């Protein structure tokens, strides 16, 4: 009886260690070396936020002007595309880990879906070029898709045990 209890306790400890070790390993890898080889959740956030800010700016211009200068529209549209594409590349780094985790895979699919919708909207923006009303409409939708992707990324960061960014240290006023 004593041997059965010891074996059961050892097996339980081994299983608990495996689960916690796997979670630790995942957490460590999620917030890990910032070599660019692995998923960098805060970097992905930065790309999406930058794209969203450019979309909001273009939305502002499009709501106020019937025609947005071509250079302005192209500048913001190309930045939106560049940042969404960079976020897609960053997110794709999680595909390997998603194979081993249904939860990661679910979050990844949602993020990828929102990013794909944003790219489709960017293509529409590029076709309308300077039409303020259309640029405002599409850029608003792009912004919504990126915010939804970022909300999902926040859930993913929580799952992975990735901490929040800390605000910069404030300096005392002189």
PyMOL CGO cylinders between C-alpha atoms (Angstrom):
from pymol import cmd
from pymol.cgo import CYLINDER

trace = [
    CYLINDER, 0.00, 0.00, 0.00, 2.82, 2.37, 0.96, 0.3, 1, 1, 1, 1, 1, 1,
    CYLINDER, 2.82, 2.37, 0.96, 4.63, 1.61, -2.30, 0.3, 1, 1, 1, 1, 1, 1,
    CYLINDER, 4.63, 1.61, -2.30, 1.45, 2.31, -4.32, 0.3, 1, 1, 1, 1, 1, 1,
    CYLINDER, 1.45, 2.31, -4.32, 1.02, 5.66, -2.57, 0.3, 1, 1, 1, 1, 1, 1,
    CYLINDER, 1.02, 5.66, -2.57, 4.66, 6.59, -3.16, 0.3, 1, 1, 1, 1, 1, 1,
    CYLINDER, 4.66, 6.59, -3.16, 4.38, 5.61, -6.83, 0.3, 1, 1, 1, 1, 1, 1,
    CYLINDER, 4.38, 5.61, -6.83, 1.16, 7.60, -7.21, 0.3, 1, 1, 1, 1, 1, 1,
    CYLINDER, 1.16, 7.60, -7.21, 2.73, 10.62, -5.49, 0.3, 1, 1, 1, 1, 1, 1,
    CYLINDER, 2.73, 10.62, -5.49, 5.83, 10.41, -7.67, 0.3, 1, 1, 1, 1, 1, 1,
    CYLINDER, 5.83, 10.41, -7.67, 3.71, 10.08, -10.81, 0.3, 1, 1, 1, 1, 1, 1,
    CYLINDER, 3.71, 10.08, -10.81, 1.60, 13.07, -9.75, 0.3, 1, 1, 1, 1, 1, 1,
    CYLINDER, 1.60, 13.07, -9.75, 4.71, 15.13, -9.08, 0.3, 1, 1, 1, 1, 1, 1,
    CYLINDER, 4.71, 15.13, -9.08, 6.17, 14.13, -12.42, 0.3, 1, 1, 1, 1, 1, 1,
    CYLINDER, 6.17, 14.13, -12.42, 2.98, 15.10, -14.25, 0.3, 1, 1, 1, 1, 1, 1,
    CYLINDER, 2.98, 15.10, -14.25, 2.72, 18.41, -12.42, 0.3, 1, 1, 1, 1, 1, 1,
    CYLINDER, 2.72, 18.41, -12.42, 6.35, 19.14, -13.19, 0.3, 1, 1, 1, 1, 1, 1,
    CYLINDER, 6.35, 19.14, -13.19, 5.82, 18.34, -16.87, 0.3, 1, 1, 1, 1, 1, 1,
    CYLINDER, 5.82, 18.34, -16.87, 2.81, 20.67, -17.12, 0.3, 1, 1, 1, 1, 1, 1,
    CYLINDER, 2.81, 20.67, -17.12, 4.42, 23.52, -15.20, 0.3, 1, 1, 1, 1, 1, 1,
    CYLINDER, 4.42, 23.52, -15.20, 7.72, 23.03, -17.03, 0.3, 1, 1, 1, 1, 1, 1,
    CYLINDER, 7.72, 23.03, -17.03, 5.94, 23.12, -20.37, 0.3, 1, 1, 1, 1, 1, 1,
    CYLINDER, 5.94, 23.12, -20.37, 4.08, 26.28, -19.35, 0.3, 1, 1, 1, 1, 1, 1,
    CYLINDER, 4.08, 26.28, -19.35, 7.33, 27.84, -18.10, 0.3, 1, 1, 1, 1, 1, 1,
    CYLINDER, 7.33, 27.84, -18.10, 9.05, 26.92, -21.35, 0.3, 1, 1, 1, 1, 1, 1,
    CYLINDER, 9.05, 26.92, -21.35, 6.21, 28.45, -23.35, 0.3, 1, 1, 1, 1, 1, 1,
    CYLINDER, 6.21, 28.45, -23.35, 6.23, 31.59, -21.23, 0.3, 1, 1, 1, 1, 1, 1,
    CYLINDER, 6.23, 31.59, -21.23, 9.98, 31.87, -21.53, 0.3, 1, 1, 1, 1, 1, 1,
    CYLINDER, 9.98, 31.87, -21.53, 9.83, 31.41, -25.28, 0.3, 1, 1, 1, 1, 1, 1,
    CYLINDER, 9.83, 31.41, -25.28, 6.97, 33.90, -25.69, 0.3, 1, 1, 1, 1, 1, 1,
    CYLINDER, 6.97, 33.90, -25.69, 8.87, 36.71, -24.00, 0.3, 1, 1, 1, 1, 1, 1,
    CYLINDER, 8.87, 36.71, -24.00, 12.22, 35.34, -25.00, 0.3, 1, 1, 1, 1, 1, 1,
    CYLINDER, 12.22, 35.34, -25.00, 15.28, 36.39, -26.85, 0.3, 1, 1, 1, 1, 1, 1,
    CYLINDER, 15.28, 36.39, -26.85, 14.38, 39.25, -29.10, 0.3, 1, 1, 1, 1, 1, 1,
    CYLINDER, 14.38, 39.25, -29.10, 16.37, 37.90, -32.01, 0.3, 1, 1, 1, 1, 1, 1,
    CYLINDER, 16.37, 37.90, -32.01, 13.42, 38.11, -34.38, 0.3, 1, 1, 1, 1, 1, 1,
    CYLINDER, 13.42, 38.11, -34.38, 13.41, 34.35, -34.85, 0.3, 1, 1, 1, 1, 1, 1,
    CYLINDER, 13.41, 34.35, -34.85, 10.58, 33.91, -32.36, 0.3, 1, 1, 1, 1, 1, 1,
    CYLINDER, 10.58, 33.91, -32.36, 7.26, 35.66, -31.92, 0.3, 1, 1, 1, 1, 1, 1,
    CYLINDER, 7.26, 35.66, -31.92, 7.65, 39.07, -30.29, 0.3, 1, 1, 1, 1, 1, 1,
    CYLINDER, 7.65, 39.07, -30.29, 4.17, 39.98, -29.03, 0.3, 1, 1, 1, 1, 1, 1,
    CYLINDER, 4.17, 39.98, -29.03, 4.96, 43.61, -28.20, 0.3, 1, 1, 1, 1, 1, 1,
    CYLINDER, 4.96, 43.61, -28.20, 6.61, 44.11, -31.58, 0.3, 1, 1, 1, 1, 1, 1,
    CYLINDER, 6.61, 44.11, -31.58, 3.50, 42.75, -33.31, 0.3, 1, 1, 1, 1, 1, 1,
    CYLINDER, 3.50, 42.75, -33.31, 1.43, 45.18, -31.21, 0.3, 1, 1, 1, 1, 1, 1,
    CYLINDER, 1.43, 45.18, -31.21, 3.63, 48.08, -32.22, 0.3, 1, 1, 1, 1, 1, 1,
    CYLINDER, 3.63, 48.08, -32.22, 3.19, 47.30, -35.92, 0.3, 1, 1, 1, 1, 1, 1,
    CYLINDER, 3.19, 47.30, -35.92, -0.59, 47.06, -35.61, 0.3, 1, 1, 1, 1, 1, 1,
    CYLINDER, -0.59, 47.06, -35.61, -0.82, 50.25, -33.53, 0.3, 1, 1, 1, 1, 1, 1,
    CYLINDER, -0.82, 50.25, -33.53, 1.32, 52.17, -36.00, 0.3, 1, 1, 1, 1, 1, 1,
    CYLINDER, 1.32, 52.17, -36.00, -0.87, 50.98, -38.87, 0.3, 1, 1, 1, 1, 1, 1,
    CYLINDER, -0.87, 50.98, -38.87, -3.99, 51.93, -36.90, 0.3, 1, 1, 1, 1, 1, 1,
    CYLINDER, -3.99, 51.93, -36.90, -2.66, 55.44, -36.21, 0.3, 1, 1, 1, 1, 1, 1,
    CYLINDER, -2.66, 55.44, -36.21, -1.96, 55.93, -39.91, 0.3, 1, 1, 1, 1, 1, 1,
    CYLINDER, -1.96, 55.93, -39.91, -5.48, 54.69, -40.72, 0.3, 1, 1, 1, 1, 1, 1,
    CYLINDER, -5.48, 54.69, -40.72, -6.98, 57.06, -38.16, 0.3, 1, 1, 1, 1, 1, 1,
    CYLINDER, -6.98, 57.06, -38.16, -5.02, 59.95, -39.66, 0.3, 1, 1, 1, 1, 1, 1,
    CYLINDER, -5.02, 59.95, -39.66, -6.22, 59.10, -43.15, 0.3, 1, 1, 1, 1, 1, 1,
    CYLINDER, -6.22, 59.10, -43.15, -9.74, 58.76, -41.81, 0.3, 1, 1, 1, 1, 1, 1,
    CYLINDER, -9.74, 58.76, -41.81, -9.48, 62.26, -40.33, 0.3, 1, 1, 1, 1, 1, 1,
    CYLINDER, -9.48, 62.26, -40.33, -8.39, 63.73, -43.66, 0.3, 1, 1, 1, 1, 1, 1,
    CYLINDER, -8.39, 63.73, -43.66, -10.99, 61.77, -45.60, 0.3, 1, 1, 1, 1, 1, 1,
    CYLINDER, -10.99, 61.77, -45.60, -13.85, 62.98, -43.39, 0.3, 1, 1, 1, 1, 1, 1,
    CYLINDER, -13.85, 62.98, -43.39, -12.81, 66.60, -43.73, 0.3, 1, 1, 1, 1, 1, 1,
    CYLINDER, -12.81, 66.60, -43.73, -11.83, 66.80, -47.41, 0.3, 1, 1, 1, 1, 1, 1,
    CYLINDER, -11.83, 66.80, -47.41, -13.61, 65.44, -50.47, 0.3, 1, 1, 1, 1, 1, 1,
    CYLINDER, -13.61, 65.44, -50.47, -10.23, 64.86, -52.11, 0.3, 1, 1, 1, 1, 1, 1,
    CYLINDER, -10.23, 64.86, -52.11, -7.11, 63.92, -50.16, 0.3, 1, 1, 1, 1, 1, 1,
    CYLINDER, -7.11, 63.92, -50.16, -3.84, 64.89, -51.83, 0.3, 1, 1, 1, 1, 1, 1,
    CYLINDER, -3.84, 64.89, -51.83, -2.45, 61.87, -53.65, 0.3, 1, 1, 1, 1, 1, 1,
    CYLINDER, -2.45, 61.87, -53.65, 0.92, 62.07, -51.85, 0.3, 1, 1, 1, 1, 1, 1,
    CYLINDER, 0.92, 62.07, -51.85, -0.79, 62.12, -48.46, 0.3, 1, 1, 1, 1, 1, 1,
    CYLINDER, -0.79, 62.12, -48.46, -3.06, 59.19, -49.28, 0.3, 1, 1, 1, 1, 1, 1,
    CYLINDER, -3.06, 59.19, -49.28, -0.18, 57.15, -50.70, 0.3, 1, 1, 1, 1, 1, 1,
    CYLINDER, -0.18, 57.15, -50.70, 2.10, 57.94, -47.78, 0.3, 1, 1, 1, 1, 1, 1,
    CYLINDER, 2.10, 57.94, -47.78, -0.38, 56.78, -45.15, 0.3, 1, 1, 1, 1, 1, 1,
    CYLINDER, -0.38, 56.78, -45.15, -1.69, 53.84, -47.18, 0.3, 1, 1, 1, 1, 1, 1,
    CYLINDER, -1.69, 53.84, -47.18, 1.82, 52.52, -47.81, 0.3, 1, 1, 1, 1, 1, 1,
    CYLINDER, 1.82, 52.52, -47.81, 2.67, 52.85, -44.10, 0.3, 1, 1, 1, 1, 1, 1,
    CYLINDER, 2.67, 52.85, -44.10, -0.50, 51.00, -43.17, 0.3, 1, 1, 1, 1, 1, 1,
    CYLINDER, -0.50, 51.00, -43.17, 0.38, 48.21, -45.61, 0.3, 1, 1, 1, 1, 1, 1,
    CYLINDER, 0.38, 48.21, -45.61, 4.00, 48.07, -44.46, 0.3, 1, 1, 1, 1, 1, 1,
    CYLINDER, 4.00, 48.07, -44.46, 3.03, 47.78, -40.80, 0.3, 1, 1, 1, 1, 1, 1,
    CYLINDER, 3.03, 47.78, -40.80, 0.22, 45.26, -41.32, 0.3, 1, 1, 1, 1, 1, 1,
    CYLINDER, 0.22, 45.26, -41.32, 2.55, 43.14, -43.45, 0.3, 1, 1, 1, 1, 1, 1,
    CYLINDER, 2.55, 43.14, -43.45, 5.20, 43.33, -40.70, 0.3, 1, 1, 1, 1, 1, 1,
    CYLINDER, 5.20, 43.33, -40.70, 2.59, 42.32, -38.11, 0.3, 1, 1, 1, 1, 1, 1,
    CYLINDER, 2.59, 42.32, -38.11, 1.58, 39.39, -40.31, 0.3, 1, 1, 1, 1, 1, 1,
    CYLINDER, 1.58, 39.39, -40.31, 5.20, 38.24, -40.54, 0.3, 1, 1, 1, 1, 1, 1,
    CYLINDER, 5.20, 38.24, -40.54, 5.60, 38.54, -36.78, 0.3, 1, 1, 1, 1, 1, 1,
    CYLINDER, 5.60, 38.54, -36.78, 2.36, 36.66, -36.11, 0.3, 1, 1, 1, 1, 1, 1,
    CYLINDER, 2.36, 36.66, -36.11, 3.33, 33.89, -38.55, 0.3, 1, 1, 1, 1, 1, 1,
    CYLINDER, 3.33, 33.89, -38.55, 6.22, 33.01, -36.24, 0.3, 1, 1, 1, 1, 1, 1,
    CYLINDER, 6.22, 33.01, -36.24, 3.65, 31.50, -33.87, 0.3, 1, 1, 1, 1, 1, 1,
    CYLINDER, 3.65, 31.50, -33.87, 2.49, 28.84, -36.35, 0.3, 1, 1, 1, 1, 1, 1,
    CYLINDER, 2.49, 28.84, -36.35, 5.00, 26.32, -35.01, 0.3, 1, 1, 1, 1, 1, 1,
    CYLINDER, 5.00, 26.32, -35.01, 3.72, 26.68, -31.44, 0.3, 1, 1, 1, 1, 1, 1,
    CYLINDER, 3.72, 26.68, -31.44, 0.10, 26.76, -32.59, 0.3, 1, 1, 1, 1, 1, 1,
    CYLINDER, 0.10, 26.76, -32.59, 0.50, 23.19, -33.83, 0.3, 1, 1, 1, 1, 1, 1,
    CYLINDER, 0.50, 23.19, -33.83, 0.94, 22.09, -30.21, 0.3, 1, 1, 1, 1, 1, 1,
    CYLINDER, 0.94, 22.09, -30.21, -1.72, 24.26, -28.59, 0.3, 1, 1, 1, 1, 1, 1,
    CYLINDER, -1.72, 24.26, -28.59, -5.37, 24.63, -29.56, 0.3, 1, 1, 1, 1, 1, 1,
    CYLINDER, -5.37, 24.63, -29.56, -5.61, 27.84, -27.54, 0.3, 1, 1, 1, 1, 1, 1,
    CYLINDER, -5.61, 27.84, -27.54, -2.69, 29.48, -29.31, 0.3, 1, 1, 1, 1, 1, 1,
    CYLINDER, -2.69, 29.48, -29.31, -4.03, 28.25, -32.65, 0.3, 1, 1, 1, 1, 1, 1,
    CYLINDER, -4.03, 28.25, -32.65, -7.46, 29.79, -31.96, 0.3, 1, 1, 1, 1, 1, 1,
    CYLINDER, -7.46, 29.79, -31.96, -5.97, 33.18, -31.07, 0.3, 1, 1, 1, 1, 1, 1,
    CYLINDER, -5.97, 33.18, -31.07, -3.64, 33.01, -34.05, 0.3, 1, 1, 1, 1, 1, 1,
    CYLINDER, -3.64, 33.01, -34.05, -6.47, 32.30, -36.49, 0.3, 1, 1, 1, 1, 1, 1,
    CYLINDER, -6.47, 32.30, -36.49, -8.51, 35.23, -35.17, 0.3, 1, 1, 1, 1, 1, 1,
    CYLINDER, -8.51, 35.23, -35.17, -5.53, 37.60, -35.42, 0.3, 1, 1, 1, 1, 1, 1,
    CYLINDER, -5.53, 37.60, -35.42, -4.68, 36.37, -38.92, 0.3, 1, 1, 1, 1, 1, 1,
    CYLINDER, -4.68, 36.37, -38.92, -8.30, 36.83, -40.01, 0.3, 1, 1, 1, 1, 1, 1,
    CYLINDER, -8.30, 36.83, -40.01, -8.40, 40.45, -38.88, 0.3, 1, 1, 1, 1, 1, 1,
    CYLINDER, -8.40, 40.45, -38.88, -5.04, 41.18, -40.49, 0.3, 1, 1, 1, 1, 1, 1,
    CYLINDER, -5.04, 41.18, -40.49, -6.18, 39.59, -43.78, 0.3, 1, 1, 1, 1, 1, 1,
    CYLINDER, -6.18, 39.59, -43.78, -9.32, 41.74, -43.76, 0.3, 1, 1, 1, 1, 1, 1,
    CYLINDER, -9.32, 41.74, -43.76, -7.15, 44.82, -43.16, 0.3, 1, 1, 1, 1, 1, 1,
    CYLINDER, -7.15, 44.82, -43.16, -4.99, 43.95, -46.19, 0.3, 1, 1, 1, 1, 1, 1,
    CYLINDER, -4.99, 43.95, -46.19, -8.10, 43.54, -48.38, 0.3, 1, 1, 1, 1, 1, 1,
    CYLINDER, -8.10, 43.54, -48.38, -9.30, 46.97, -47.24, 0.3, 1, 1, 1, 1, 1, 1,
    CYLINDER, -9.30, 46.97, -47.24, -5.88, 48.51, -47.93, 0.3, 1, 1, 1, 1, 1, 1,
    CYLINDER, -5.88, 48.51, -47.93, -6.16, 47.22, -51.50, 0.3, 1, 1, 1, 1, 1, 1,
    CYLINDER, -6.16, 47.22, -51.50, -9.48, 49.04, -51.81, 0.3, 1, 1, 1, 1, 1, 1,
    CYLINDER, -9.48, 49.04, -51.81, -7.89, 52.20, -50.39, 0.3, 1, 1, 1, 1, 1, 1,
    CYLINDER, -7.89, 52.20, -50.39, -5.13, 52.03, -52.97, 0.3, 1, 1, 1, 1, 1, 1,
    CYLINDER, -5.13, 52.03, -52.97, -7.69, 51.86, -55.78, 0.3, 1, 1, 1, 1, 1, 1,
    CYLINDER, -7.69, 51.86, -55.78, -9.74, 54.88, -54.67, 0.3, 1, 1, 1, 1, 1, 1,
    CYLINDER, -9.74, 54.88, -54.67, -6.53, 56.91, -54.24, 0.3, 1, 1, 1, 1, 1, 1,
    CYLINDER, -6.53, 56.91, -54.24, -7.81, 60.39, -53.35, 0.3, 1, 1, 1, 1, 1, 1,
    CYLINDER, -7.81, 60.39, -53.35, -11.58, 60.01, -52.77, 0.3, 1, 1, 1, 1, 1, 1,
    CYLINDER, -11.58, 60.01, -52.77, -11.93, 61.39, -49.24, 0.3, 1, 1, 1, 1, 1, 1,
    CYLINDER, -11.93, 61.39, -49.24, -15.24, 59.70, -48.47, 0.3, 1, 1, 1, 1, 1, 1,
    CYLINDER, -15.24, 59.70, -48.47, -14.03, 56.24, -49.54, 0.3, 1, 1, 1, 1, 1, 1,
    CYLINDER, -14.03, 56.24, -49.54, -10.65, 56.67, -47.83, 0.3, 1, 1, 1, 1, 1, 1,
    CYLINDER, -10.65, 56.67, -47.83, -12.43, 57.61, -44.60, 0.3, 1, 1, 1, 1, 1, 1,
    CYLINDER, -12.43, 57.61, -44.60, -14.73, 54.59, -44.86, 0.3, 1, 1, 1, 1, 1, 1,
    CYLINDER, -14.73, 54.59, -44.86, -12.00, 52.06, -45.63, 0.3, 1, 1, 1, 1, 1, 1,
    CYLINDER, -12.00, 52.06, -45.63, -9.47, 53.48, -43.19, 0.3, 1, 1, 1, 1, 1, 1,
    CYLINDER, -9.47, 53.48, -43.19, -12.08, 53.36, -40.42, 0.3, 1, 1, 1, 1, 1, 1,
    CYLINDER, -12.08, 53.36, -40.42, -12.68, 49.68, -41.18, 0.3, 1, 1, 1, 1, 1, 1,
    CYLINDER, -12.68, 49.68, -41.18, -8.92, 49.00, -41.28, 0.3, 1, 1, 1, 1, 1, 1,
    CYLINDER, -8.92, 49.00, -41.28, -8.58, 50.62, -37.88, 0.3, 1, 1, 1, 1, 1, 1,
    CYLINDER, -8.58, 50.62, -37.88, -11.41, 48.47, -36.49, 0.3, 1, 1, 1, 1, 1, 1,
    CYLINDER, -11.41, 48.47, -36.49, -9.80, 45.28, -37.83, 0.3, 1, 1, 1, 1, 1, 1,
    CYLINDER, -9.80, 45.28, -37.83, -6.44, 46.21, -36.34, 0.3, 1, 1, 1, 1, 1, 1,
    CYLINDER, -6.44, 46.21, -36.34, -7.94, 47.05, -32.96, 0.3, 1, 1, 1, 1, 1, 1,
    CYLINDER, -7.94, 47.05, -32.96, -9.76, 43.71, -32.98, 0.3, 1, 1, 1, 1, 1, 1,
    CYLINDER, -9.76, 43.71, -32.98, -6.50, 41.91, -33.86, 0.3, 1, 1, 1, 1, 1, 1,
    CYLINDER, -6.50, 41.91, -33.86, -4.75, 43.75, -31.05, 0.3, 1, 1, 1, 1, 1, 1,
    CYLINDER, -4.75, 43.75, -31.05, -7.47, 42.84, -28.55, 0.3, 1, 1, 1, 1, 1, 1,
    CYLINDER, -7.47, 42.84, -28.55, -6.94, 39.19, -29.52, 0.3, 1, 1, 1, 1, 1, 1,
    CYLINDER, -6.94, 39.19, -29.52, -3.18, 39.64, -29.20, 0.3, 1, 1, 1, 1, 1, 1,
    CYLINDER, -3.18, 39.64, -29.20, -3.74, 40.93, -25.66, 0.3, 1, 1, 1, 1, 1, 1,
    CYLINDER, -3.74, 40.93, -25.66, -5.58, 37.69, -24.85, 0.3, 1, 1, 1, 1, 1, 1,
    CYLINDER, -5.58, 37.69, -24.85, -2.73, 35.73, -26.43, 0.3, 1, 1, 1, 1, 1, 1,
    CYLINDER, -2.73, 35.73, -26.43, -0.12, 37.62, -24.39, 0.3, 1, 1, 1, 1, 1, 1,
    CYLINDER, -0.12, 37.62, -24.39, -2.05, 36.78, -21.25, 0.3, 1, 1, 1, 1, 1, 1,
    CYLINDER, -2.05, 36.78, -21.25, -2.19, 33.10, -22.23, 0.3, 1, 1, 1, 1, 1, 1,
    CYLINDER, -2.19, 33.10, -22.23, 1.55, 33.11, -22.91, 0.3, 1, 1, 1, 1, 1, 1,
    CYLINDER, 1.55, 33.11, -22.91, 2.30, 34.88, -19.64, 0.3, 1, 1, 1, 1, 1, 1,
    CYLINDER, 2.30, 34.88, -19.64, 3.80, 37.91, -21.36, 0.3, 1, 1, 1, 1, 1, 1,
    CYLINDER, 3.80, 37.91, -21.36, 3.95, 40.95, -19.11, 0.3, 1, 1, 1, 1, 1, 1,
    CYLINDER, 3.95, 40.95, -19.11, 2.73, 44.40, -19.98, 0.3, 1, 1, 1, 1, 1, 1,
    CYLINDER, 2.73, 44.40, -19.98, 5.09, 47.10, -21.11, 0.3, 1, 1, 1, 1, 1, 1,
    CYLINDER, 5.09, 47.10, -21.11, 6.23, 49.36, -18.34, 0.3, 1, 1, 1, 1, 1, 1,
    CYLINDER, 6.23, 49.36, -18.34, 5.83, 53.10, -18.76, 0.3, 1, 1, 1, 1, 1, 1,
    CYLINDER, 5.83, 53.10, -18.76, 9.06, 55.04, -19.07, 0.3, 1, 1, 1, 1, 1, 1,
    CYLINDER, 9.06, 55.04, -19.07, 10.53, 56.23, -15.79, 0.3, 1, 1, 1, 1, 1, 1,
    CYLINDER, 10.53, 56.23, -15.79, 9.42, 59.77, -15.11, 0.3, 1, 1, 1, 1, 1, 1,
    CYLINDER, 9.42, 59.77, -15.11, 11.97, 62.41, -14.32, 0.3, 1, 1, 1, 1, 1, 1,
    CYLINDER, 11.97, 62.41, -14.32, 11.30, 64.88, -11.55, 0.3, 1, 1, 1, 1, 1, 1,
    CYLINDER, 11.30, 64.88, -11.55, 10.28, 68.33, -12.76, 0.3, 1, 1, 1, 1, 1, 1,
    CYLINDER, 10.28, 68.33, -12.76, 12.94, 71.00, -12.49, 0.3, 1, 1, 1, 1, 1, 1,
]
cmd.load_cgo(trace, "trace")
